[in-house]
Amino acid sequence: MMIQQSPSSPTAADPPVPPVAAASLGQALEQSQEVKAKVEACAEDLAQANEGAKKAIAAGAATLPARETLDHNEAVENKVQECADDLDSVTKTLAQGIDELKVVEVALASSRTALAETTRSLASALASEDRANLRALHDHATGLPNRALFDDRLSQALALAERHGWTVAVMFLDLDRFKNVNDVHGHAAGDVVLKEVAKRLAQDAREEDTLCRNGGDEFLYLLMNPQGRGNVERIAAAVIENLARTIRVGEKQLTIRPSIGIAIYPDGGVTGDALIQNADAAMYRAKKIECGYAVHEPHVGRYQSGT
C-alpha cells in the first residue's frame, strides 16, 4: 500500500506557548512595574522627609515634632509593606508562569518524540513499499526484471522509436539442453546456472537496455536504438561467447550455450507482442539448426542465421 503525504496535509509542529502561561508572565511583568513605581515613591518620600528635617534643623529647631515624624514614618512603612506584598505576589505569579512553561517544555519534548517516531515509521513504510514493488517487478531467483516490467519498458521503447525514428530489437534467449542440468546435477545446480547467466547478461547490457527472465531457462533482451542490424548481430554473438564460458557449480564445470532469436522494429514487428513472438520463432529456428542466433526476416520468408 502506498503511503503518500499531501503537500497541504498538516505536519507535526512545536506547540505554541499556552495563553495561561503567557498571561501569567505578562501579569508578573505588569506587577513588577507597579512595585517599581511604589518603591520609587517611597524613596521620594524619604528624600522629602530628610530634606524637611535638614531645613528644620537649619532653622534652629532642636527637635522634630514627634507626632509628625511618627505619622510620616508609619506612612512610609505602610508603603514599604505594600511593596513587599506586591513583590511576593510577583514572585508567586512568576512561579506559576514557570510551572506552566515547564508543562510546555514537557509537551514540546513529547511532540518532538512523536514526530521522530512518525518519521521513522514513515521511512520504514516507504522502504517496505519499495521492497514490495521490487519483488513485484523482478524475478526472485535472478533479480532481473520480470515479464511485466519488460513489457512496460518495451512499450515505452516502441513509443520513443516511433517518435524519433529509432530501431528497437528484441532478443529471445533459450539455454540449450538446460533440462539435462536439472536432471543430472539437480535443481540447485540449475539455479546456480540461471543466476550466473543473469549476472553475465547484466554485466554486458547497456544502461538503456532491459533484461528479463521470461520463465524457466528463457530470457528476453531489449536493445534500445542499437544503431542498425549489424550491431544487434554483434551483440548476439558476444552474448553467445560470454555465456559459453564454463560455469563452476561446486566441483563441476558446466558449459551452457544459448540459442537466440532476434526481431527488429519495425520490420520484425510494430508491437511488443509481435516482436516477442517473432523473436521466439527465430529462436526455435536457431535451436533447430544449431546456428547460435537467427534474425526474423519477414520480407524474404526466411531467417538469417549466424553464430
Phi, psi and omega in degrees: 000130183279135178247121183222136180259126179290142179302333184267356183285148184291150177239158180294139181219163178296135182291144179289160176295128182301145180303326181297315179296317179298320180293320179297315180294321178295320179296318179298319179298317180297316180295321180297326176294321179294317178299318179301316180296319180293318178299317178298323179294317177300316180298320179295318178299315179298320178296319179294320179297317178297317180297319179295320179295319179299316181295319180296318179294320179296330180280357176104008180287128180282324178225157177268152178301122184298310182300315181298316180295318180296314179299319181294318180296321178296320179297316179295319179299319178298318179295320179296320178296321176299319178298318180297317178296319180295321178296322177297319178296319178299317180300316180295319180296318178297319179299320178296317179296320179295318178299320180292324178292327176297321177298319178297317180298320178296316179295322179296315178297319179295321179295318180293322177297316179296322179295317180296318179295320178296318180297317179296320180295319179295317179297319179295319180294319179294320178296320178295321178295318179298318179295321179295318178295321179297316179295325183289335186246006181227152177285127186291334184280318186253342183082358178284158173305148176269184186295325180299314179291322179298315180300322179293316179295322180294320178298318178294319180298318180294323178296318178292320180297319179294323183287321187254359181075029180274171170255155175224136179236143175240126176251130179253116183252138174225134182277122182294133175053035179292331180302326179296328179298313179295319184290320185272317188253351178098160184291332177297320176294321178299322178295321178298318180297315180298318180293321179291321176299314179299318180297316181292322177297317182293327181297325185264348184287144175285160182298325183279351180270166181227131175256155182208138168269114185281345183131146180058234178252026180257139179228149175243145184225113180263123177253117182270116178048064184285004176064049172107156182296325181301319179293324179297314180294324178297318179295318179299317179296322179292323178296316179299316180295320182293315183287340182283348177294145185300147178245128181274125177233099186065238179266002185258152174245114182251145178243126181237132175240140179262156165251135187236131172250141186235135171229132186243128177287137005264346185296325182274005180140145181252357176238162179298316180298319181294318180297316181293319180297316181290325176293322177298315180296320179295325179297318179295326175296315180296321180293322183295318184261004177051054184251000179094294177215158177217142180254132178294127181237087186291327188283333183253001176068028179210179179245137174270122186255162178201177178229000000 
